Amino acid sequence: MRNLYAFIAALLLVLFPPVFTSCGTASKTTDTTSNTNVLRTPSNVRNRILSMGRSHPEGFTMDIRTMEQPKVGIAVAYAETKGMTGGRDIYAVTAHAYSHDGYVGGWKDKATGTYYYDSVKVFPEEDLEGAMKFARENGQKTVFILSSDTEIPVQ
């Protein structure tokens, strides 16, 4: 099933690359962490996600449309990207995120030491009930409160 997602993600990225163009010229967007301009290519987005994982070993949530980390909200992973660990999996996670809410999260399983990447949905912090319902529907064990760096078990 993972190979199918990777194939679909690669196909989507080839057919609909996340590079913004105008009059045949690729426009640049600002990378706010280094204040340099970068093209939004699948490889650059993938590399940025992997870099976030390395620089945030305990976990992160990032809006891949802006390359910024939201400061508030409740992050909940989608079931479709569960178990993806990097490499080509990042393309599938990114494709899913672009076609849904635009957020990617990473987290380290302390028991195995494996770092996972997911497409995530970010709920308003006052909608814990909605976040918990979505988490149960997607087979998640926890939700993550971004403003307080708090993990809450799904009931």
C-alpha positions as CSV (number, residue, x, y, z in Angstrom):
1,M,0.0,0.0,0.0
2,R,2.9,2.3,0.8
3,N,4.3,1.8,-2.7
4,L,0.9,2.8,-4.2
5,Y,0.9,6.0,-2.2
6,A,4.5,6.8,-3.2
7,F,3.5,6.1,-6.9
8,I,0.4,8.3,-6.7
9,A,2.4,11.1,-4.9
10,A,5.1,11.0,-7.5
11,L,2.5,11.1,-10.3
12,L,0.7,14.0,-8.7
13,L,4.0,15.9,-8.2
14,V,4.9,15.3,-11.9
15,L,1.5,16.3,-13.1
16,F,0.9,19.2,-10.7
17,P,4.3,20.4,-9.4
18,P,4.2,22.8,-6.5
19,V,6.3,25.4,-8.4
20,F,4.6,28.7,-8.8
21,T,5.1,30.1,-12.3
22,S,4.1,33.3,-14.1
23,C,4.7,33.9,-17.8
24,G,7.0,30.9,-18.0
25,T,9.3,32.1,-15.3
26,A,9.4,30.4,-11.9
27,S,8.7,32.9,-9.2
28,K,10.5,32.7,-5.9
29,T,9.2,32.5,-2.4
30,T,10.9,33.6,0.8
31,D,12.3,30.9,3.1
32,T,11.8,32.7,6.4
33,T,14.4,30.8,8.4
34,S,17.4,31.7,6.2
35,N,16.0,34.8,4.5
36,T,17.0,33.5,1.1
37,N,14.8,32.9,-1.9
38,V,14.1,29.3,-3.0
39,L,12.1,27.7,-5.7
40,R,9.2,25.6,-4.5
41,T,10.2,22.3,-6.2
42,P,9.2,18.9,-4.8
43,S,12.9,18.2,-4.0
44,N,13.3,21.5,-2.1
45,V,10.1,21.0,-0.1
46,R,11.2,17.4,0.7
47,N,14.6,18.6,1.8
48,R,13.1,21.3,4.0
49,I,10.8,18.7,5.7
50,L,13.8,16.4,6.3
51,S,15.8,19.4,7.6
52,M,13.0,20.2,10.0
53,G,13.1,16.6,11.2
54,R,16.8,16.8,11.9
55,S,16.6,20.2,13.6
56,H,13.5,19.3,15.6
57,P,14.3,15.7,16.9
58,E,11.3,15.7,19.2
59,G,8.8,16.7,16.5
60,F,7.4,19.6,14.5
61,T,4.4,20.9,12.5
62,M,4.9,23.0,9.4
63,D,2.7,24.7,6.9
64,I,4.3,23.6,3.6
65,R,2.7,26.5,1.7
66,T,4.5,29.1,3.8
67,M,7.3,26.9,5.3
68,E,6.4,28.3,8.8
69,Q,5.5,26.6,12.0
70,P,2.0,27.4,13.4
71,K,2.2,28.6,17.0
72,V,-1.4,27.6,18.0
73,G,-3.8,24.8,17.1
74,I,-4.2,21.1,17.7
75,A,-2.3,18.9,15.2
76,V,-3.8,15.6,14.3
77,A,-2.3,13.2,11.7
78,Y,-4.2,11.7,8.8
79,A,-4.4,7.9,8.7
80,E,-3.4,7.9,5.0
81,T,0.2,8.9,5.8
82,K,0.7,6.8,8.9
83,G,4.0,4.9,9.1
84,M,5.9,7.1,6.6
85,T,9.5,7.5,7.6
86,G,11.4,9.7,5.1
87,G,13.0,9.2,1.7
88,R,10.4,8.8,-1.0
89,D,7.7,8.7,1.6
90,I,8.1,12.4,2.0
91,Y,6.8,12.9,-1.5
92,A,3.6,11.0,-0.6
93,V,3.2,13.0,2.7
94,T,3.7,16.2,0.8
95,A,1.3,15.3,-2.0
96,H,-1.3,14.4,0.6
97,A,-0.7,17.7,2.5
98,Y,-1.0,19.8,-0.6
99,S,-4.3,18.2,-1.5
100,H,-5.7,18.5,2.0
101,D,-4.8,21.1,4.7
102,G,-1.2,21.9,3.8
103,Y,0.5,20.8,7.0
104,V,3.2,18.2,7.6
105,G,4.3,17.0,11.0
106,G,7.2,14.9,12.2
107,W,7.7,13.0,15.4
108,K,10.1,10.5,16.9
109,D,8.8,7.2,18.4
110,K,10.7,7.0,21.6
111,A,10.2,3.2,21.9
112,T,11.8,2.5,18.5
113,G,13.8,5.6,17.7
114,T,12.1,5.9,14.3
115,Y,11.2,9.3,13.0
116,Y,7.9,9.5,11.2
117,Y,6.3,12.1,8.9
118,D,2.6,12.7,8.5
119,S,0.2,15.0,6.7
120,V,-1.7,16.7,9.5
121,K,-4.9,18.7,10.1
122,V,-4.6,21.7,12.4
123,F,-7.7,22.4,14.5
124,P,-8.4,25.6,16.5
125,E,-7.4,25.1,20.1
126,E,-11.0,25.6,21.2
127,D,-12.1,22.6,19.2
128,L,-10.5,19.8,21.2
129,E,-13.7,17.8,20.8
130,G,-13.4,18.0,17.0
131,A,-9.7,17.2,17.0
132,M,-10.4,14.1,19.2
133,K,-13.2,12.9,16.9
134,F,-10.9,13.3,13.9
135,A,-8.1,11.5,15.7
136,R,-10.3,8.5,16.6
137,E,-11.6,8.4,13.0
138,N,-7.9,8.3,11.8
139,G,-6.7,5.7,14.3
140,Q,-4.4,8.2,16.2
141,K,-3.3,7.6,19.7
142,T,-2.7,11.3,20.6
143,V,-3.3,14.9,19.5
144,F,-0.8,17.7,19.9
145,I,-1.5,21.1,21.3
146,L,1.0,23.4,19.5
147,S,0.9,26.4,21.8
148,S,1.9,24.4,24.9
149,D,3.8,21.5,23.3
150,T,1.4,19.1,25.0
151,E,0.5,15.7,23.8
152,I,-3.0,14.5,24.8
153,P,-4.1,10.9,24.6
154,V,-7.1,10.2,22.5
155,Q,-10.0,9.1,24.6
